[in-house]
Amino acid sequence: MRRNIIYFSPDDSIFKIARVLSRENISGAPVIQEGKVVGVISESDIIRFMRIKLPDLDASSEEPHMLTLFVGQLFKRELEFMTELKRVSKMKAEDFMSTDIVSINPEATILEAAEVMERNKVNRLPVIANERLVGMVSQADLLKVLVE
């Protein structure tokens, strides 16, 4: 169990969260409010939430009118992308975090943690005692224990 935990506030922006996850090379973290875990946020939550539309165009045609159509569609998609980016930039952790929190208590064994992760299809578990976050266990932590 790791005790030095990176966590977020419900008011943290999607961009701050993405930056921290990337910088710290982690795939998710708990969201804490007034000392209690109120959610969990992961890279998957961010990606699923953004729903950014990328161009799906065919530029293989050499005809001039097709190229014009292609450029026009690219411009339209760019505007859609910028609109979506502006919308997403206003979003906070509370808008896209998972609130169905799967956790374990500090007395849980490694096997129990693995079973809970497998049964609930989660990659990390907050360790909670007296309604407070005391640690985190990830699949990577379980693999380290297995290798040692």
C-alpha positions in Angstrom: 0.0 0.0 0.0 1.3 3.4 -0.9 0.7 6.1 1.7 2.1 9.1 -0.3 -1.0 9.6 -2.4 -1.7 11.9 -5.2 -5.3 13.0 -5.1 -7.6 15.7 -6.6 -10.3 18.0 -5.5 -13.8 17.9 -7.1 -13.0 21.4 -8.4 -9.7 20.5 -10.2 -9.9 21.1 -14.0 -9.7 18.3 -16.5 -6.4 19.8 -17.8 -4.8 19.9 -14.4 -5.7 16.3 -13.8 -4.4 15.2 -17.1 -1.1 17.0 -16.5 -0.6 15.5 -13.1 -1.5 12.0 -14.2 1.0 12.3 -17.1 3.7 13.9 -15.1 3.5 11.4 -12.2 3.0 8.5 -14.7 -0.1 7.2 -13.0 -3.4 6.1 -14.5 -5.8 7.4 -11.9 -6.2 8.9 -8.4 -8.9 9.5 -5.8 -11.0 12.7 -5.5 -11.1 14.0 -2.0 -13.5 16.5 -0.4 -13.3 17.4 3.3 -11.0 14.5 3.9 -13.3 11.9 2.4 -13.1 10.0 -0.9 -15.9 11.2 -3.1 -14.8 9.7 -6.3 -12.0 8.2 -8.4 -10.7 9.6 -11.6 -8.7 7.8 -14.3 -7.3 8.4 -17.7 -10.2 6.3 -19.1 -12.7 8.7 -17.5 -11.0 11.7 -19.1 -10.8 10.1 -22.5 -14.4 8.8 -22.4 -15.6 12.2 -21.3 -13.9 14.3 -23.9 -15.4 12.6 -26.9 -13.3 14.8 -29.2 -14.2 14.2 -32.9 -11.3 13.7 -35.2 -11.6 14.1 -39.0 -12.6 11.0 -40.8 -12.0 12.2 -44.3 -10.6 10.8 -47.5 -8.1 13.0 -49.3 -7.0 10.4 -51.8 -8.9 12.0 -54.7 -6.9 14.2 -57.0 -9.8 16.1 -58.3 -9.7 19.9 -57.4 -13.3 20.0 -56.2 -12.7 17.1 -53.9 -9.7 18.8 -52.4 -11.8 21.9 -51.8 -14.5 19.8 -50.2 -11.8 18.1 -48.0 -10.3 21.5 -46.9 -13.8 22.8 -46.1 -14.6 19.7 -44.0 -11.3 20.0 -42.2 -12.1 23.6 -41.3 -15.5 22.6 -40.1 -14.0 19.8 -38.0 -11.4 22.3 -36.6 -14.2 24.6 -35.5 -16.0 21.6 -33.9 -12.8 20.6 -32.2 -12.2 24.1 -30.8 -15.8 24.3 -29.5 -15.5 20.9 -27.8 -12.1 21.9 -26.3 -13.7 25.1 -24.9 -16.6 23.1 -23.4 -14.2 20.5 -21.9 -11.9 23.2 -20.5 -14.7 24.3 -18.2 -15.2 20.8 -16.8 -14.1 19.9 -13.3 -13.3 16.5 -11.7 -16.8 16.3 -10.2 -18.2 16.3 -13.8 -16.6 13.1 -14.9 -15.2 11.2 -11.9 -16.5 7.8 -11.0 -18.5 8.0 -7.9 -19.1 4.3 -7.4 -16.1 3.9 -5.1 -14.7 0.4 -4.7 -12.3 0.3 -1.7 -10.7 -1.9 0.9 -9.8 -1.5 4.5 -6.2 -1.5 5.8 -6.5 -5.1 7.2 -7.2 -6.6 3.7 -4.7 -9.0 2.4 -3.0 -8.8 -1.0 -5.2 -11.7 -2.2 -8.4 -9.9 -1.0 -7.3 -6.7 -2.8 -6.6 -8.7 -6.0 -10.1 -10.4 -5.8 -11.8 -7.0 -5.2 -10.0 -5.5 -8.2 -10.8 -8.5 -10.4 -14.5 -8.7 -9.4 -15.1 -5.0 -9.8 -12.8 -4.5 -12.9 -10.8 -1.7 -11.3 -7.1 -0.9 -11.5 -6.7 0.7 -8.1 -8.3 0.6 -4.7 -8.4 3.4 -2.1 -7.6 2.0 1.3 -10.1 3.6 3.7 -10.2 3.6 7.5 -12.7 5.6 9.5 -14.0 7.1 6.3 -10.6 8.6 5.6 -8.1 7.7 2.8 -5.0 6.1 4.3 -3.5 4.6 1.2 -3.8 3.3 -2.3 -3.2 -0.2 -3.8 -2.9 -0.5 -7.6 -2.5 -3.5 -9.9 1.2 -2.4 -10.3 1.6 -2.7 -6.5 0.2 -6.2 -6.6 2.6 -7.2 -9.4 5.6 -5.8 -7.4 4.6 -7.9 -4.4 4.2 -11.0 -6.6 7.7 -10.5 -8.2 9.4 -9.9 -4.8 
